[in-house]
Amino acid sequence: MMNVLLDTYKLMKFLEENKQKFENSLLNQAAHSKEKIQDILTVGNIDLVNNAHKLVYYVIDGKDKELQSFAKQEGIAWATHEITLSFKLEWVQAIRRTLWDFLQKYNELMNNAIREEFFLIEKQFNSRIDQFLNVFFINYSKYKDSLITAQRKLVQNLSVPIIPITPTICILPLIGTVDTFRTNIIEDKVLMEVGNLHIQTLIMDLSGIAEMDTEVIEHLMKIIDGTSMMGCHTVITGLRVEVVRKMIRFGITFDKNTQTLGTLQQALNKYLIS
């Protein structure tokens, strides 16, 4: 084992005694990254310099379990604060180069005492640094993916805002682009909420939609048919001229039970005031 061939206590003591020189050398190695160090400390409370010392000590002392836990912690922290991976890779490679520079200095101080064990030490040190990077990237990606999934769900919910205005009447105002992906979300959300809230009248306002493909229009009509099967009456308001023209061109019509009104205000007057 490396710990038998290399006196890790003496090496770490040497690094501790030369801590400032190590940091200066590290910052010179990471010439493109050092300007961001203070920003990362301020924004993410991540102390890169102290963490570099921690990584080096785990590598030298062979603390694999602590090394993996530290890598996982770092991966999640960097993903949370959206710090780029290229910066992390450059920083860790600078730590690697600096560690080897000081190992060479230590070896010279010890009169080439570790010359015969160099290749074994090189393999173990670099293996641990690579292990750190591997665990870091895995956890960075996992946490980043979970954030993206959570944000996507939030966007999906916001993109289909079903608003209750009475215990049995709800409004679904659609704004922006409605494509096949969003129509699938609308289908899931509408059918689920009709069932959960026992909606009897759903006012679907399309005044914020200027363009829809025929596939999307046909899908919306199927959603309306689905709500009808669940006992919900759908009212369409605010159809834009462009959408109506496309429906006429392709012979698309709403079911006779689906009511259409010019504006959302007309629907509110009818179902809330009348």
WOSUL-V942877 format. One record per residue. RES is the residue in one letter. PHI is phi as a letter, one per 30 degrees, with the letter a starting at -180 (999 if undefined). Layout:
res:RES phi:PHI
res:RES phi:PHI
This chain:
res:M phi:999
res:M phi:d
res:N phi:d
res:V phi:d
res:L phi:d
res:L phi:b
res:D phi:d
res:T phi:d
res:Y phi:d
res:K phi:d
res:L phi:d
res:M phi:d
res:K phi:d
res:F phi:d
res:L phi:d
res:E phi:d
res:E phi:d
res:N phi:c
res:K phi:e
res:Q phi:d
res:K phi:d
res:F phi:d
res:E phi:d
res:N phi:d
res:S phi:d
res:L phi:d
res:L phi:d
res:N phi:d
res:Q phi:d
res:A phi:c
res:A phi:e
res:H phi:d
res:S phi:c
res:K phi:d
res:E phi:d
res:K phi:c
res:I phi:d
res:Q phi:d
res:D phi:d
res:I phi:d
res:L phi:d
res:T phi:d
res:V phi:d
res:G phi:c
res:N phi:h
res:I phi:c
res:D phi:c
res:L phi:d
res:V phi:d
res:N phi:d
res:N phi:d
res:A phi:d
res:H phi:d
res:K phi:d
res:L phi:d
res:V phi:d
res:Y phi:d
res:Y phi:d
res:V phi:d
res:I phi:d
res:D phi:d
res:G phi:i
res:K phi:d
res:D phi:d
res:K phi:d
res:E phi:d
res:L phi:d
res:Q phi:d
res:S phi:d
res:F phi:d
res:A phi:d
res:K phi:d
res:Q phi:e
res:E phi:d
res:G phi:e
res:I phi:d
res:A phi:d
res:W phi:d
res:A phi:d
res:T phi:d
res:H phi:c
res:E phi:h
res:I phi:d
res:T phi:d
res:L phi:d
res:S phi:d
res:F phi:d
res:K phi:d
res:L phi:d
res:E phi:d
res:W phi:d
res:V phi:d
res:Q phi:d
res:A phi:d
res:I phi:d
res:R phi:d
res:R phi:d
res:T phi:d
res:L phi:e
res:W phi:d
res:D phi:d
res:F phi:d
res:L phi:d
res:Q phi:d
res:K phi:d
res:Y phi:d
res:N phi:d
res:E phi:d
res:L phi:d
res:M phi:c
res:N phi:h
res:N phi:h
res:A phi:d
res:I phi:c
res:R phi:d
res:E phi:d
res:E phi:c
res:F phi:e
res:F phi:d
res:L phi:d
res:I phi:d
res:E phi:e
res:K phi:d
res:Q phi:d
res:F phi:d
res:N phi:d
res:S phi:d
res:R phi:d
res:I phi:d
res:D phi:d
res:Q phi:d
res:F phi:e
res:L phi:d
res:N phi:d
res:V phi:d
res:F phi:e
res:F phi:d
res:I phi:d
res:N phi:d
res:Y phi:e
res:S phi:d
res:K phi:d
res:Y phi:d
res:K phi:d
res:D phi:d
res:S phi:d
res:L phi:d
res:I phi:d
res:T phi:d
res:A phi:d
res:Q phi:d
res:R phi:d
res:K phi:d
res:L phi:d
res:V phi:d
res:Q phi:d
res:N phi:d
res:L phi:d
res:S phi:d
res:V phi:b
res:P phi:d
res:I phi:d
res:I phi:c
res:P phi:d
res:I phi:c
res:T phi:b
res:P phi:e
res:T phi:b
res:I phi:c
res:C phi:b
res:I phi:c
res:L phi:b
res:P phi:d
res:L phi:c
res:I phi:b
res:G phi:j
res:T phi:d
res:V phi:c
res:D phi:c
res:T phi:d
res:F phi:d
res:R phi:d
res:T phi:d
res:N phi:d
res:I phi:d
res:I phi:e
res:E phi:e
res:D phi:e
res:K phi:d
res:V phi:d
res:L phi:d
res:M phi:d
res:E phi:d
res:V phi:e
res:G phi:d
res:N phi:d
res:L phi:c
res:H phi:h
res:I phi:d
res:Q phi:c
res:T phi:b
res:L phi:c
res:I phi:c
res:M phi:c
res:D phi:c
res:L phi:c
res:S phi:d
res:G phi:d
res:I phi:c
res:A phi:c
res:E phi:b
res:M phi:b
res:D phi:d
res:T phi:d
res:E phi:d
res:V phi:d
res:I phi:d
res:E phi:d
res:H phi:d
res:L phi:d
res:M phi:d
res:K phi:d
res:I phi:d
res:I phi:d
res:D phi:d
res:G phi:d
res:T phi:d
res:S phi:d
res:M phi:d
res:M phi:c
res:G phi:i
res:C phi:c
res:H phi:c
res:T phi:c
res:V phi:c
res:I phi:c
res:T phi:b
res:G phi:i
res:L phi:d
res:R phi:d
res:V phi:e
res:E phi:d
res:V phi:d
res:V phi:d
res:R phi:e
res:K phi:d
res:M phi:d
res:I phi:d
res:R phi:d
res:F phi:c
res:G phi:i
res:I phi:c
res:T phi:b
res:F phi:d
res:D phi:d
res:K phi:d
res:N phi:d
res:T phi:d
res:Q phi:c
res:T phi:b
res:L phi:b
res:G phi:d
res:T phi:b
res:L phi:d
res:Q phi:d
res:Q phi:d
res:A phi:d
res:L phi:d
res:N phi:d
res:K phi:d
res:Y phi:c
res:L phi:c
res:I phi:c
res:S phi:d
